[in-house]
Amino acid sequence: MTRTVLFHELGGPDVLRIEDLDVGEPGPGEVRIRVEAIGLNRAEALFRAGLYIQPVRSFPARLGNEAAGVVEAVGPGVSTLSPGQAVSTLPAFSQNDYGVYADHAIVPASAVVPRPEGLDAVRGAAVWMPYLTAYGALVEIAGLRPGGTVLLNAASSSSGLAVIDVANRVGATAIALTRTAAKRDFLLRHGAAHVVVTDEEDVAERVRTATDGRGVEVVMDAVAGPGITDLARLVAPGGTLVVYGGLSGQPTPYPGVELGLPALAIRSFTMLEITGDPARRHRAAAFIGAGLRAGAFAPVVDRVFDLGDIVAAHRHLESNTQIGKIVVTTADAR
């Protein structure tokens, strides 16, 4: 039997329950891992609340698709992984089919990658969602090149920090937006070339100055809502505005119909565009692995909770006060 987080109805963090389940044996193309650490993502809070792009198919429902641990058993047809191997799971499967909020979990072998030497379980559970998002949107979708400039909001989130890292790795410049001055110094230390405090400064003027009036090649918008029009005005002609989140919770207009905007591409993005495409997934894993080995990528962990405190962990996730990733550990991690 293994502790497993389930929810029997949609709602807030309080609907989460820890129950003992029989994990079973992996089937064809599957592996069973002893979970040591779990990376929390906003997608899980949305799924739990019934607001995610994939609705809950049935109850009780599981949660989570990003974890680090050790392979315990492999199913028929799995030849690339072996028991005892330290691994991480890619968020490359539906939470309707699998969930890693547990002490032991069965997952598709295609979503499991070896953990680089020197990367512990906590950091191994904090890598993939943010860096797959950043790499996928910036490189695969927007075609960011050396010398380009990226403007990003929600900069202190795990994905925002990864955007800064990936931009620097590519040879581009990152301009980070933050509401208050409290996080400015941290973002500069993390590698942002410029930090604009939106409650105190004129964003448009700062961006024009930083880009010599050109505008930015890429905007990474995790907030959406009415502010998208102001961001669109800061994109250089031929640039790309990528919407990859909806933190504002408000309707998002399509700014392309407004006169006076430059010619730009506006598109939504989900990380599943990368993990669902084998060629893109391979390129992403190679890029991120190389960045980890070179020390260019280092996931930032905000706070670590125990699996028994999963409700508190989800409350913290929804507080929007964290800097970096929230990680949950199991008894096997200690």
DRENDOLUM-220377 format. One record per residue (C-alpha): residue number from 1; x, y, z; residue in three letters. Coordinates in Angstrom, 2 decimals. Each point is the difference from the previous one (the first is absolute). Layout:
<recs>
   k      px      py      pz   r
 NUM       X       Y       Z Ala
...
</recs>
This chain:
<recs>
   k      px      py      pz   r
   1    0.00    0.00    0.00 Met
   2    1.19    3.52   -0.70 Thr
   3   -1.14    3.44    1.12 Arg
   4   -1.75    1.65   -2.94 Thr
   5   -1.59    3.43   -0.28 Val
   6   -3.54   -0.14   -1.42 Leu
   7   -2.95    2.34   -0.30 Phe
   8   -3.62   -1.09   -0.25 His
   9   -1.47    3.33   -1.07 Glu
  10    1.10    3.26   -1.59 Leu
  11    0.98    2.83    2.27 Gly
  12    2.76    1.72    1.96 Gly
  13    2.99   -1.57    1.77 Pro
  14   -2.21   -1.46    2.72 Asp
  15   -1.45   -2.61   -2.40 Val
  16    3.37   -1.81   -0.06 Leu
  17    0.14   -3.26    1.95 Arg
  18    2.83   -2.44    0.71 Ile
  19   -1.10   -3.61   -0.35 Glu
  20    1.81   -3.36   -0.04 Asp
  21   -0.16   -1.74   -3.37 Leu
  22    1.58   -3.06   -1.55 Asp
  23    2.38    1.40   -2.62 Val
  24    0.18   -3.27   -1.95 Gly
  25    2.46   -1.04   -2.69 Glu
  26    0.94    1.99   -3.12 Pro
  27   -1.62   -1.08   -3.24 Gly
  28    1.43    0.08   -3.52 Pro
  29    1.95    3.20   -0.58 Gly
  30   -0.25    1.04    3.66 Glu
  31    2.35    0.27    2.97 Val
  32   -0.60    0.14    3.72 Arg
  33    2.04    2.56    1.90 Ile
  34    0.63    0.56    3.68 Arg
  35   -0.84    3.68    0.19 Val
  36    2.36    2.17    2.04 Glu
  37   -1.11    3.49   -1.00 Ala
  38   -2.92    1.56   -1.89 Ile
  39    0.03    3.34   -1.82 Gly
  40   -3.23    1.97    0.39 Leu
  41   -1.42    1.84   -2.99 Asn
  42   -2.87    2.39   -0.48 Arg
  43   -1.55   -2.45   -2.47 Ala
  44   -0.69   -2.33    2.93 Glu
  45   -1.90    2.66    1.94 Ala
  46   -2.02    0.77   -3.12 Leu
  47   -0.70   -3.71   -0.61 Phe
  48   -1.09   -0.44    3.62 Arg
  49   -2.34    3.00   -0.32 Ala
  50   -1.47   -1.06   -3.35 Gly
  51    1.57    2.91   -1.88 Leu
  52    2.73   -1.77   -1.96 Tyr
  53    0.00   -0.51   -3.77 Ile
  54   -0.57   -3.71    0.69 Gln
  55   -3.08   -0.59    2.17 Pro
  56    0.00   -2.70    2.67 Val
  57   -1.28   -3.18   -1.64 Arg
  58   -1.07   -1.92    3.12 Ser
  59    0.27   -0.08    3.79 Phe
  60    1.92   -0.70    2.10 Pro
  61    2.63    1.87   -1.98 Ala
  62    3.78    0.11    0.36 Arg
  63    2.40    2.91   -0.35 Leu
  64    3.49    0.78   -1.18 Gly
  65    2.32   -0.81   -2.88 Asn
  66    3.39    1.35    1.09 Glu
  67    2.07   -1.99    2.48 Ala
  68    3.43   -1.41    0.76 Ala
  69    0.78   -3.38    1.44 Gly
  70    1.46   -3.43   -0.66 Val
  71   -1.23   -2.65   -2.43 Val
  72   -1.39   -3.01    1.90 Glu
  73   -1.31   -2.14   -2.86 Ala
  74   -0.44    0.17   -3.76 Val
  75   -2.83   -1.41   -2.07 Gly
  76    0.17   -2.12   -3.15 Pro
  77    1.69    1.72   -2.93 Gly
  78    1.98    2.49    2.09 Val
  79    3.71   -0.29   -0.79 Ser
  80    1.34    3.52    0.59 Thr
  81   -0.49    0.07    3.78 Leu
  82    0.95   -2.40    2.77 Ser
  83   -0.76   -0.50    3.70 Pro
  84    2.13    2.11    2.30 Gly
  85    0.42    2.81   -2.53 Gln
  86   -0.47    3.57    1.25 Ala
  87   -2.52    1.75   -2.26 Val
  88   -2.37    2.91   -0.46 Ser
  89   -3.38   -0.04   -1.68 Thr
  90   -0.84    2.43   -2.77 Leu
  91   -3.47    1.58    0.16 Pro
  92   -0.91   -1.91   -3.15 Ala
  93   -3.19   -1.84    0.98 Phe
  94   -3.54    0.83    1.03 Ser
  95   -0.88    0.10    3.68 Gln
  96   -3.11   -1.92   -1.03 Asn
  97    2.26   -2.98   -0.75 Asp
  98    2.83    0.21    2.55 Tyr
  99    0.92    1.97    3.12 Gly
 100    3.25    0.37    1.95 Val
 101   -1.33    1.48    3.26 Tyr
 102    0.87   -3.22    1.82 Ala
 103    2.82   -1.92    1.68 Asp
 104    0.07   -2.40   -2.98 His
 105   -1.42    0.61   -3.47 Ala
 106   -0.35   -1.67   -3.38 Ile
 107    0.72    2.25   -2.98 Val
 108    0.66   -0.42   -3.75 Pro
 109    3.62   -0.86   -0.73 Ala
 110   -0.06    2.57   -2.81 Ser
 111   -0.39    2.72    2.64 Ala
 112    2.98   -1.10    2.11 Val
 113    3.54    1.31   -0.44 Val
 114    3.21   -0.84    1.90 Pro
 115    0.87    2.58    2.62 Arg
 116    3.31    1.74   -0.68 Pro
 117    2.78   -0.87    2.41 Glu
 118    0.14    2.47    2.88 Gly
 119   -3.65    1.03   -0.29 Leu
 120   -1.81   -1.00    3.17 Asp
 121   -3.64   -1.05    0.12 Ala
 122   -1.36    3.38    1.15 Val
 123    1.65    1.87   -2.86 Arg
 124   -0.72   -2.91   -2.35 Gly
 125   -3.70    0.56    0.65 Ala
 126    0.31    3.74   -0.65 Ala
 127    1.65   -0.01   -3.42 Val
 128   -2.21   -1.21   -2.78 Trp
 129   -3.25    1.95   -0.02 Met
 130    1.64    3.45    0.17 Pro
 131    2.87   -0.72   -2.38 Tyr
 132   -2.14   -1.90   -2.52 Leu
 133   -2.38    2.97    0.02 Thr
 134    2.78    2.56   -0.41 Ala
 135    1.92   -1.92   -2.66 Tyr
 136   -3.12   -0.99   -1.92 Gly
 137   -1.50    3.47   -0.16 Ala
 138    3.22    1.95   -0.58 Leu
 139    1.94   -2.31   -2.31 Val
 140   -2.45   -2.36   -1.68 Glu
 141   -2.94    2.42   -0.38 Ile
 142    1.37    3.55    0.01 Ala
 143    3.36   -0.83   -1.60 Gly
 144    1.99    2.13    2.44 Leu
 145    3.52    0.63   -1.23 Arg
 146    3.20    1.51    1.43 Pro
 147   -0.33    3.76    0.31 Gly
 148   -3.77   -0.10    0.46 Gly
 149   -1.90    1.36    2.97 Thr
 150   -2.69   -1.68    2.10 Val
 151   -2.54    1.85    2.17 Leu
 152   -1.64   -2.12    2.69 Leu
 153   -2.51    0.45    2.80 Asn
 154   -0.52   -2.30    3.03 Ala
 155    3.78    0.00   -0.04 Ala
 156    0.50   -1.52    3.46 Ser
 157   -2.02   -3.13   -0.79 Ser
 158    1.94   -3.18   -0.77 Ser
 159   -0.81    0.39   -3.71 Ser
 160    0.90    3.70    0.04 Gly
 161    3.40   -0.74    1.52 Leu
 162    0.53   -2.74   -2.59 Ala
 163   -0.85    2.50   -2.78 Val
 164    2.82    2.24    1.28 Ile
 165    2.40   -2.97    0.05 Asp
 166   -0.92   -1.19   -3.49 Val
 167    0.22    3.52   -1.44 Ala
 168    3.48    0.39    1.44 Asn
 169    1.02   -3.44   -1.27 Arg
 170   -1.12    0.93   -3.52 Val
 171    1.87    3.30    0.17 Gly
 172   -3.07    2.21    0.29 Ala
 173   -0.93    2.74    2.48 Thr
 174   -2.73   -0.44    2.62 Ala
 175   -2.13    2.92    1.26 Ile
 176   -2.01   -1.08    3.05 Ala
 177   -3.18    1.65    1.25 Leu
 178   -0.90   -0.09    3.69 Thr
 179   -2.79    1.84    1.80 Arg
 180    2.04    1.20    3.00 Thr
 181    3.65    0.70    0.72 Ala
 182    0.21   -2.88    2.50 Ala
 183    1.18   -2.51   -2.63 Lys
 184    2.12    2.33   -2.15 Arg
 185    3.39   -0.85    1.49 Asp
 186   -0.71   -3.73   -0.10 Phe
 187   -0.96    0.15   -3.69 Leu
 188    3.13    1.98   -0.86 Leu
 189    2.17   -2.52    1.86 Arg
 190   -1.75   -2.80   -1.84 His
 191    1.05    1.45   -3.34 Gly
 192   -2.63    2.45   -1.22 Ala
 193    1.74    2.80   -1.87 Ala
 194   -2.71    2.48    0.98 His
 195   -2.78   -0.11    2.60 Val
 196   -2.98    2.34   -0.31 Val
 197   -2.14    0.62    3.10 Val
 198   -3.43    0.42   -1.56 Thr
 199   -1.57    1.76    3.02 Asp
 200    2.69    2.69   -0.08 Glu
 201    1.39    0.30   -3.53 Glu
 202   -1.17    0.69   -3.54 Asp
 203    0.32   -3.44   -1.60 Val
 204   -0.16    1.23   -3.58 Ala
 205    2.67    2.64    0.57 Glu
 206    2.34   -2.45    1.74 Arg
 207   -0.39   -2.56   -2.79 Val
 208    0.57    2.60   -2.72 Arg
 209    3.15    1.17    1.75 Thr
 210    1.31   -3.54    0.52 Ala
 211   -0.55   -0.89   -3.68 Thr
 212    1.04    3.32   -1.58 Asp
 213   -3.61    0.50   -1.05 Gly
 214   -0.18   -3.27   -1.91 Arg
 215   -2.30   -1.97    2.28 Gly
 216    0.40   -3.62    1.03 Val
 217    0.12   -3.05   -2.23 Glu
 218   -1.98   -2.16    2.45 Val
 219   -2.49    0.65    2.78 Val
 220   -0.69   -2.83    2.45 Met
 221   -3.39    0.77    1.56 Asp
 222   -1.07   -2.19    2.92 Ala
 223   -2.67    2.44    1.16 Val
 224   -2.19    0.70   -3.08 Ala
 225   -3.15    2.07    0.50 Gly
 226   -0.41    3.65   -1.10 Pro
 227    3.72    0.76    0.42 Gly
 228    0.83   -1.98   -3.11 Ile
 229   -0.63    3.05   -2.20 Thr
 230    2.65    2.05    1.80 Asp
 231    2.47   -2.86   -0.35 Leu
 232   -0.79   -0.37   -3.70 Ala
 233    1.00    3.63   -0.56 Arg
 234    3.51   -0.85    1.24 Leu
 235    0.65   -2.77   -2.54 Val
 236    2.39    0.81   -2.84 Ala
 237   -1.43   -0.39   -3.51 Pro
 238   -0.03   -3.68   -0.89 Gly
 239    0.34   -1.05    3.64 Gly
 240   -2.07   -2.47    2.00 Thr
 241   -2.25    0.33    3.04 Leu
 242   -0.42   -3.34    1.76 Val
 243   -2.84   -0.44    2.49 Val
 244    0.76   -2.98    2.23 Tyr
 245   -2.08    0.71    3.09 Gly
 246   -3.06    1.83    1.28 Gly
 247    0.91    1.27    3.45 Leu
 248   -2.22    3.07   -0.39 Ser
 249   -3.11   -2.15   -0.13 Gly
 250   -1.56    2.56   -2.35 Gln
 251   -1.13   -0.23   -3.64 Pro
 252    2.85    0.57   -2.43 Thr
 253   -0.71    2.22   -3.03 Pro
 254    1.66   -0.61   -3.32 Tyr
 255    2.11    3.14   -0.46 Pro
 256    0.81   -0.55   -3.66 Gly
 257   -3.14    1.82   -1.12 Val
 258    1.11    3.28    1.58 Glu
 259    1.55    2.56   -2.31 Leu
 260    3.53    1.13    0.67 Gly
 261    1.40   -3.35    1.09 Leu
 262    3.06   -1.44   -1.74 Pro
 263   -0.30   -3.12   -2.14 Ala
 264    0.41   -2.85    2.46 Leu
 265   -0.96   -3.62    0.64 Ala
 266   -2.22   -0.63    3.02 Ile
 267   -0.47   -3.56    1.10 Arg
 268   -0.78   -2.09    3.04 Ser
 269    2.41   -2.70    1.13 Phe
 270   -0.12   -3.05    2.23 Thr
 271    2.94   -2.15    0.96 Met
 272   -1.88   -3.01   -1.42 Leu
 273    0.94    1.28   -3.48 Glu
 274    3.56   -1.06    0.86 Ile
 275   -0.52   -3.16    2.02 Thr
 276   -2.60   -1.29   -2.46 Gly
 277    2.37    0.24   -2.98 Asp
 278    2.85   -2.58    0.16 Pro
 279    2.41    2.09   -2.09 Ala
 280   -0.61    3.16    1.99 Arg
 281    0.17   -1.94    3.27 Arg
 282    3.37   -1.46   -1.00 His
 283    1.40    3.43   -0.89 Arg
 284   -1.33    1.50    3.22 Ala
 285    1.48   -2.75    2.18 Ala
 286    3.37    0.42   -1.71 Ala
 287   -0.04    3.79    0.42 Phe
 288   -1.08   -0.10    3.64 Ile
 289    2.38   -2.85    0.86 Gly
 290    2.91    1.92   -1.47 Ala
 291   -0.98    3.11    1.96 Gly
 292   -0.15   -1.98    3.24 Leu
 293    3.39   -1.60   -0.58 Arg
 294    1.55    3.37   -0.83 Ala
 295   -1.44    1.60    3.13 Gly
 296   -1.97    2.51   -2.08 Ala
 297   -3.31   -1.39    1.26 Phe
 298   -0.69   -0.37    3.71 Ala
 299   -3.62   -0.38    1.11 Pro
 300   -1.01    2.34    2.82 Val
 301   -1.92   -1.71    2.81 Val
 302   -2.23    2.28    2.04 Asp
 303   -1.12   -2.37    2.75 Arg
 304   -0.15   -3.73    0.73 Val
 305   -3.05   -1.68    1.57 Phe
 306   -0.62   -3.57    1.13 Asp
 307   -2.56   -2.05   -1.92 Leu
 308   -2.12   -0.07    3.15 Gly
 309   -0.27    3.78   -0.26 Asp
 310   -1.27    0.02   -3.59 Ile
 311   -2.96    2.25    0.84 Val
 312    2.32    2.65    1.45 Ala
 313    2.28   -0.38   -3.02 Ala
 314   -2.91    0.70   -2.37 His
 315   -1.08    2.99    2.06 Arg
 316    3.52    1.39   -0.35 His
 317   -0.10   -0.74   -3.73 Leu
 318   -3.13    2.11   -0.35 Glu
 319    1.38    2.86    2.12 Ser
 320    2.20    1.23   -2.90 Asn
 321    2.63    1.04    2.55 Thr
 322    2.62   -2.60   -0.89 Gln
 323    3.27    0.58   -1.80 Ile
 324    0.77   -3.08   -2.06 Gly
 325   -1.34   -3.52    0.44 Lys
 326   -1.96   -1.60    2.81 Ile
 327    1.12   -3.60    0.63 Val
 328   -1.61   -2.75    2.06 Val
 329    2.11   -2.85    1.38 Thr
 330   -0.99   -3.49    1.08 Thr
 331    1.23   -2.14    2.87 Ala
 332    2.39   -1.72   -2.41 Asp
 333    1.83    3.28   -0.64 Ala
 334    1.38    0.10    3.52 Arg
</recs>
